[in-house]
Amino acid sequence: MEKTSLSYIIATLRKELDLSLEDIARKTGLHRTTIGLIERGEREPTVETASKIAEAMNKPLVELLLLQEKQDTYSIKKRGVKEDCIINVNKLQSIDLTSETILSAIQHLYSTLDVIDEQLLKNGGKRLSELVELANLSSIVGNILGAGLAKSSNNTYIRNRPHAYPDLIRENGEGNGVEIKIALERNMPKGHLSKGKFGYYLTFRYVLTDESGNFDKKNRGDTVSIWEVKCDYLEEEDFSESNTDGDSGKTATIRNKVHNKMSLVYFDPSIVPYSHSEKKPYVGFN
């Protein structure tokens, strides 16, 4: 019997009220066997019958139906961004962004993915991270972050047209834009060679945690959680050509040493996929 069925609601409520089948039968005039069949989901109650049973439990039928609707709504734990993960705030001045912009963009990502996941799970499916390839997931994450950054930039940036460099351009048409790169875990952010140009870059790296934000290095979870954001001006020589299997054409990857030296502006030590401690921080910590 489904936990969202009216039969389940009736049976559960009757037991909570410490009423026996005989009690309900006496109050409704229905046979005990009939009530048992309804509670087991073997007989569908008519509106009149359901109303009698509800009245016997001192509940209007509409309340039982509302309980059923409440049970039928899947709700996932909503996440909040970690404000104490912001560091090196002054490094964002070069691109006219603030710590609030970064936090708002990450919150926008979490809220958007949570809404999508909630609907997918409610309809009996899986979370988005389990339905798409990781490369596509990273692309989705990048697009949502880009929208969040533009929205929270106080009219400084707007999103560029699709597949155009850079991802964010100045609303007034003056000054440098910002390219956004995304990578999973310890992978180096990369993009198509045509976009591997000099300019300002924001790189976001994420891990897949459980719903509560716990990260297991051996077993990926299903929830996107940002662990690092870096910002800096990169030259064309800071990229190396990559022909990784699965790439759609040649790609440009930020060189490992270059990325390690990029200014860290957001860092969550609780989910970092490297070995990291205060005495021995991971190589890209600065």
Secondary structure, 3 states (H helix, E strand, C coil): CCCCCHHHHHHHHHHHCCCCHHHHHHHHCCCHHHHHHHHCCCCCCCHHHHHHHHHHCCCCHHHHHHHHHHHCCCCCCCCCCCHHHECCHHHHHHHCCCHHHHHHHHHHHHHHHHHHHHHHHHCCCCCHHHCCCHHHHHHHHHHHHHHHHHHCCCCCEEECCCCCCCCEEECCCCCCCEEEEEEECCCCCEEEHHHCCCEEEEEEEEEEECCCCCCCCCCCCCEEEEEEEEEEEECHHHEEEECCCCCCCCEEEECHHHHHHCEEEEECCCCCCCCCCCCCCCCCCC
